[in-house]
Amino acid sequence: MTTTPEVIDLLIDARWIATVAPDAVLTNHAVAVDAGRILAVLPSGEAYARFAPGKHVSLPDHILIPGLINLHTHAAMALMRGLADDQPLMDWLQKHIWPAETAHMSAQFVYDGTRLACAEMLKGGITCFNDMYFFPDAAAAAASEAGMRAMLGIIALEFPTPYASDADDYLNKGLAVRETWLNDPLIGFCLAPHAPYTVADSTFDRILTLSEQMNLPVHCHIHETRQEIEDSLKQHNRRPLERLRQLGQLGPNFLGVHAVHLDEDELQLLAATGCSIAHCPTSNLKLASGFAPVARMRQLGINVGLGTDGAASNNRLDMFGEMRLASLLAKGLTGDASALPARDILRMATLNAANALGLGNEIGSISPGKSADLCAVDLGTLEMRPCFDPLSHLVNVAGRECVSHVWVAGKCCVDHKTLLNNDQKHLESAVALWQNGLEVRRRP
């Protein structure tokens, strides 16, 4: 008796598939996708017999991985890429970035900057980004048009900007935007107090209440520089992380960004409370902030993901660069060549990040039932040969230029390195106009 093949939307077969969970690299397997979700992962021969796909994509020299997740960025700051390089963090912020934002910040700025960032990230295999910036409605519109998954920050600061007047105004506006996008399957939200040095105790109290009521992650810079800690000791008579602990902020919903300057007690505290960390190695180095103790975090069981930070302090939204640098730094700092191997690094860039955002049941691994957020990386070119270990190649040899295909919820966003759903000429024109305005401001 002949069984009629099951009609599905998409079948992708690849030389290698890195599923992440379960932790395996499968050879000559296929991923069946229907209605935006992963239906099955099975040997290619079985897939051909079982399914009748509307579209079949064959990747004979590729590794298929979960879509990369940029766990911390300020997407619209792509418009300020290279605006003020080679500056320490506080000078960079106070003398260059904040004045530029005051002069140019608008919903249109965020929309155009986020469009630019989405184009860069998608071409580099990033299918989801966790953002912290102003005018989240504009960012949501840009991400939605690109077909990209985004977690957007409901930002909070105590000082006024062109977006809002005070902390309550920031939160109220962000919550209203969340209501507007509540039913969009690709757009989610985090509460995003900028940092302990820019947010008052009373605002943190309100954020804690909102987080508990709405089950929203809290996304906050912590312990990025030594100066931040010294200032907190002077102002609050305690280090920032201890202040957050006393305010009840630390827990499984808390995502700390950078976490460079931590002592052993603080590392133990993060582990005990179940916090997650967004490690941004390139930004930490470029702003001379220091070296986050990531290998020790992982030893303690702290959930660590990877982020690029904004393009103004990186200057790339490139998760391949972050993966390689994170692995090399861990080895160099610990003197242990086995620290953070490629398998662990890929998990940090996918499932760990998904878990930090409360999305671990939806994305982060190639598992039946999850959304088909996928990235294909070509390992077949001459400069990739020979390939003894595809995961090692992914982290240590490949770059974002090797990304050939990207799918978000089963929809193709990058096809043979070509970005879809993007009016490149219009975007280039918008970026040129913003560059002209920003250049006029920075001239002496």
Buried (B, 14 or more C-beta within 10 A) or exposed (E): EEEEEEEBBBBBBBBBBBBBBEEEBBEEBBBBBBEBBBBBBBBBEEBBEBBEBEEBBEBEBBBBBBBBBBBBBBBBBBBBBEBBEEBEBBEBBEEBBBBBBEEBBBBBBBBBBBBBBBBBBBBBBBBBBBBBBBBBBBBBBBBBBBBBBBBBBBBBBBEEBBBBEBBEBBBEBBBEBBEEBEEEEBBBBBBBBBBBBBBBEEBBEBBBEBBEEEEBBBBBBBBBBEBBBEBBEEEBEBBBBBBBBEBBBBBBBBBBBBBBBBEEEBBEBBBEBBBBBBBBBBBBBBBEBBBBBBBBBBEBEBBBBBBBBBBBBBBBBBBBBBBBBBBBBBBEBBEEEEBBBBBBBBBBBBBBBBBBBBBBEBBBBBBEEBBBBBBBBBBBEEEBEEBEBBBBBBBBBBEBBBBBBBBBBBBBBBEEEEBEBBEEEEBEEBBEEBBEEBEEEEEE
